[in-house]
Amino acid sequence: MQTIHIDFFHDVLCAWCFALSPRVRRLVEENPSIEVDHHCFALAPSKQSLSTMFGDKAQAKQEILNHWRAANANDDEHRINTALMATRDYDYPYSMPGLIACKAAEMLAGSKGHWDYFDRVQKAHLTECRDITDREVLVSCAKDIGLDTVKFEALLDDPSTAKAVQDDIDLAEELGINSVPTLIINNKWLVSGAIHYGELKNAIKKVQEE
């Protein structure tokens, strides 16, 4: 059976990535020949990014919550809790702490660790509406998926972990990726957006028929 390789580019902040990830998991469960590697993409690389994009932090949150509502309609289980996030009084998170944590998980447990951590930290962000720039939240997510939290915390502070995130960001730029979620299948088929499972299956079928 032909091995199919998927490069999955995503950001911990991305509600559309949260909707797509379970569909990709289902695809892998039903097609054992599919391998997935995970790559970071930073929608908001710094604390100032959202204010720069939207004018100020309050306006940024309102605009982003509109994206949450649209993504929740797309999500198969409607897990995105816009109403709860609207009550939170902390600044809306930026990408890098969560992305560095995903890379730390990958360094400890490979691509599977990255994916498991990504899904867990997205749940913390989009369903539980916890502050995923908070170190305690990041560590608790690592504990929830069974990672060694002492090693995990050491990796959060290791400059090589942040460099690995930047390497992914540079790769996305090199490939011309400017939004997430994005899947690259067998290094040439590009699938963008939170497409539904049937469309995802059709994309894989086209690759298999080549």
N, C-alpha and C positions, 0 to 999 in steps of 0.2 A: 504493500500500500504506500502511495506517495506521501512523504512527509511534507506537511504544510507549516510554514513558519510565519507567525504573526508578530509584528512589533507594535505594541500598544502604547501610544503616547497619551498621557493623562496628567491632570493636576488634582491635588487633593481638594481644591476649592470647587471643582467643576461638577455641578449638579447633573449635567448631561452625561458625564463619565460615570456617575453613580448609577444612572439608568442603564447604561450600556454594559457595565462590567458583569452583571449576572447573566446577560445574554451570551457574552463571550465564554463565560464559565460553562454554560449549558452546551455551547458548541463544542468545547473541548471534551466534556463528558460523553457526548454522543459521537465524537470523532477522535479517537485516541491518537491518531496520526498527527494531530495539530499540536504544535509547540508555541508557547507564547512567552515573549520577553517584554519586560515593562520598562518604560522610559518616562522620565520626569519632564514636565512642561510647566513653566511658571507664568500663569496669567497675571499675577501680582507679585513680582519679585521682591519688592521692598515695602516697608510700612507706608511709604508715601505714594505707592503706585495707585491705589484706589482714589485718593484725593486728586491726583494728577489727571486720572481718567475721567472722573465724574464731577469734579469741582470741589467737593468736600466729603468728609466721612459719612455724614448723615444722608446726603444725596446718593452716595455710593451704595449704602445699605438698601435704600428704597429701590434703586434700580436693580440691584442684585436679587432682591426678594421677588421682583417681577420675573426674573429668569428662573428662580426657584419654582414659582407657580407653574410656569410653562413646562419645566422639566418634570415636575411632579405629575402633570397630566400625561407625560410620555412614559414615566416609570411604570413598569408592570404591576408593582405592588403599592404604588403611591406612598412611598416611605419618607418623603421630604416634608419636614414639619415647618412650613413657613410661619405659621401663627406663633409657634414657640420661639423661633429665632427673632421675630419682631419684638418680643418682650425682653430680649437679652440686652444688657447695658454695656457690655464690653465692645471695643472696636471690632469691626468685622475683620476676620483674620487675613493675613497675607500668605503667600504660597510657601516660602522657603523653609520655615520650621517643619512643616508636615512633609515636604519633599525630602529634606535631609533625613527625617525619621524613616521614610520609605526606603531610602538607600541604606540606612543602617540595618534595617530589617533584611534587605537583600544581601548585605555582607554577612549576616548571620545565618540566613536560611535560603539563599539563592532566589531565583525568580519566584518560586512559590511563596517565600517569605515576603517578598515585595508585594505580591498580589494580595496575600492574606492581610498584611498590614494596611495596604491601601484601602481595601474594603472596610476594615475596622475603623480606620481614622476618618473615612468618609461618613460612616454611620455616626461616629461621634459628632461630626460637624453638621450633617444634614438632617439627621433624625433626632439625636439627643441634644443638638445645638449647644455643644460644649466648645470652649475656646481652644482650638487646636494649635494656637501659638503657645499655650501654657505647657511647660515641660511636664508637669505632673499628669496632664491629660495624655500627652504623647507616650509617656512611660507606662501608664495604665493600659493603653491600647496594646503596647508590646507584651505586657503581662497577659492580657486577655487571649492573645494568640500563641502563648507558650514560649515566648522568647526569653532568653537570659537577660534580665533587666540591667544587671551590672555591666555586662558587655555592651548592651544596647546604649546605655547612657555614655559609656566611654566613646562609642562611635559617634554619638551626637556631637561630641566636642572635638572629634578628630578632623583636621582640615581635609584629609583625603576623602571624607564622606561628602563634604560640600563640593569638592572638586568633581566627584562622580556625578553629582546633580548637574553641575555646570557643563560637564561633558555631554550629558543627555540634551541639555538646552541647546548646546552648540550643534549637536547632531540634528536636532529638529530644524534649526535654521538652515543647515547645510542641505537638508532634504526639502526645504521649502514649506515646512509645516508651520502654519500660523494660527491654528485653532485646535482645540481638543473637544471631544475625543477624536483621535485619528488612529486608524489601523493601517499598517502597511503589510500586505500579504505577499510572501515570497519575493520581497525586495522590489516589487513593481506595482502591485495592485493597491491603490490607495482608497480607503473607505473613510469618509468623514461624517461625523455626527452620530447621534444616538439612534441609529437605524434599528428597526424592529427585527425580531429573530428570523422571520421568513426572509427578509432582505439579506441578512447576514449569511444564512444558509445558501442563498442563491449566489452570493459573492464567492463563497468557498467552492460551490459547484462549478462555476466558471473557471476557477483556477484548476480544479481537478480535470476539467475537460480539455485543457490546453495540450 
